[in-house]
Amino acid sequence: MPNELTIIFELGQDGWWIATIPEVPGAFSQGRTREEARENVLDALNELMAARREMALRERTGTSEVETVPIAG
């Protein structure tokens, strides 16, 4: 399985770039430039993953086990 994600960039009608990561529902952002949109969507991805991790850990049962694995990047 490749350790890569796709970012789709679209230029909005207001001149802002919209960036979406289709592999991760909810990972999207925007920026005045394409590079700013890229940085913002990657920040959004990190925040989304942290929030989902926190929620999953809070909801786990007493018998579950947790393992953290790094993703190269």
C-alpha positions in Angstrom: 0.0 0.0 0.0 1.6 3.3 -1.0 2.1 6.0 1.6 0.7 8.8 -0.4 -2.4 11.0 -0.6 -3.9 13.0 -3.4 -4.6 16.7 -3.2 -7.1 18.1 -5.7 -6.8 21.8 -6.3 -9.6 23.9 -7.8 -9.6 27.6 -8.4 -12.8 29.1 -6.9 -14.9 31.8 -8.4 -13.5 34.3 -5.8 -9.9 33.6 -6.8 -9.1 31.4 -3.8 -7.7 27.9 -4.3 -9.7 25.1 -2.8 -7.7 21.9 -1.8 -9.3 18.6 -1.1 -7.8 15.2 -0.1 -10.3 12.7 -1.5 -8.9 9.7 0.4 -9.9 11.4 3.7 -13.5 12.6 4.0 -13.5 16.0 5.6 -10.0 17.0 4.7 -10.3 20.2 2.8 -9.2 23.8 3.0 -8.4 26.9 0.9 -5.8 29.5 0.4 -5.1 32.7 -1.6 -2.4 30.8 -3.5 -2.1 27.1 -4.5 0.9 26.7 -2.1 -1.1 28.3 0.8 -4.0 25.9 0.0 -1.6 23.0 0.1 -0.2 24.0 3.4 -3.7 24.6 4.8 -5.1 21.3 3.7 -2.2 19.4 5.2 -2.7 21.2 8.5 -6.4 20.4 8.2 -5.5 16.7 7.7 -3.3 16.7 10.8 -6.0 18.3 12.9 -8.7 16.0 11.6 -6.6 12.9 12.3 -5.8 14.2 15.8 -9.5 14.8 16.6 -10.5 11.4 15.2 -7.7 9.7 17.2 -8.8 11.5 20.4 -12.5 10.5 19.9 -11.6 6.9 19.1 -9.4 6.6 22.2 -12.1 8.1 24.4 -14.7 5.6 23.1 -12.5 2.4 23.3 -13.4 -0.4 25.6 -11.3 -1.7 28.4 -10.3 -4.8 26.4 -9.1 -3.0 23.4 -5.4 -2.6 22.5 -3.8 0.5 20.9 -0.8 0.6 18.6 0.6 3.8 17.0 2.4 3.4 13.7 4.4 6.1 11.9 3.6 7.1 8.4 6.6 8.2 6.4 6.4 11.6 4.9 
